[in-house]
């Protein structure tokens, strides 16, 4: 229903600025000839630093570490130590000190990780370094006060922090740095194995989510979303992909998902990506994401200001499949299914009207009072389908669902709604460990009274004011059997960043990939 921009703006028509964007047309969508975005600097590991370029030193206090393998002469060490003292630099988490003119280095950048840094703190130091050096063309060497294995954590942060999405810029586009980044350590083979086996796949999953959400709605719509996901999973073992088109969904009676998209010429889709690792349980953990590739509000049209932001109303679906990509590429011993409920919510003469009754595949009915409360409708059919076809041991919904959650939590937390205490505790722990934090919100039984309908099973909104985020969660939960552990994450306040943080450059955040990856690995 809402992403972070609560009062939404004029629907802008995206016109490619260059004939270099090949006109591969599906419906009215224009697909660029090259979809791949730059992955940034190549990341490697070594015991000795290559010559030249920039040097990053990860600090945990004010004392310059030994830096074995780093090309610093005695005189250069003295100069850096003097600069640390002059600046009263303490190596606190998130702090930086940039030095130039010392030796042959184009730049020496000190990045603080804080005392006894955690894996997440080291990753954030790496992300901070990547952003500080975004416009440095030279190769980068990273050394510092971390153990050999922790070099992989720093590299992971660098991979997340260097993300950029500017593929459509033809004027004033900043050059992509081509110089590699090399992390120093006594055992580079061990660091590389840790990075390649765990952290690079996770960075790939986050990148997939960010790319899908950053794309304009004339590029990513239900059909092209499916195509992009198929491309991302090509050659990845243990994966199966199922896609239901509109004809298949109508045959199954999935009226709520199809109904949301019936005002658009672009047909709706239900995408399910299943990964089963070795030794995993028979019952998967299901991540079910809202995938509204553009949300005009339908007949209940949104205000014009900021409507362009609604290209990101599929961030939940993007992160659901991104988490599965991470788990599959790292060959995690888990069984998961990522579900994307994909539709474009548009207001033409065939669009559903406020007051219409829609029916899910189970036969349950919804009085649709507001067509801009569409996320809960597509998730209703998606939840019922995955429950019947895949028999998951738990279902976690993830959606940019309500502006109300933004008013409650701003951009600091995603809202967590859960009926199962063990699942709620596992999600909260996964949020803390991954750095994608959640705040538990209420599912009071009295809120459910507000969505009772006189002519159908439920309404999709409360007809009078109330706790909007909790009411939205109640609507979604109505379509999940009480015996199934279920939780809902409202990510409307955190799916994009207005300003950069170490692991999240400005733009679509990919929120949820790291969290769901951690949840699956925790064995909850």
Secondary structure, DSSP 8 states (H G I E B T S, - for coil): ---S-SS-B-------S-TTS--EEETTEEE-S-------S-EEEESS--SSSEEEEEESSSS----TT----HHHHHHHHHHHHHHT----TT-EEEE-SSTT-SEEEEEE--TT--HHHHHHHHHHHHHHTTT--S-EEEEESS-TTTHHHHHHHHHHHT----TT--SS------S-EEEE-TTHHHHHHHIIIIIHHHHHHHHHHHHHHHS-TTT-SHHHHHHHHHHHHTT-TTEEEEEE-HHHHHHTT-HHHHHHHTTSSS--EEEEEEEE-TT--SS-EEEEEEEEEEE--TTS---SBTGGGGGGTTHHHHHHHHHHHHHHHTT-S-EEEEEEEEEEE--STTS--TTEEEE-TTS-EEEES-TT--HHHHHHHHHHHHHHHH--SEEEEEE---HHHHHHHTTT-EEEEES-HHHHHHHHHHHHHHT--EEE----HHHHHTTB-SSSSEESS-SS---HHHHHHHHHHTTS-TTSEEEEEE-TTTSEESS-BTTB-SEE--TTHHHHHHHHHHT-
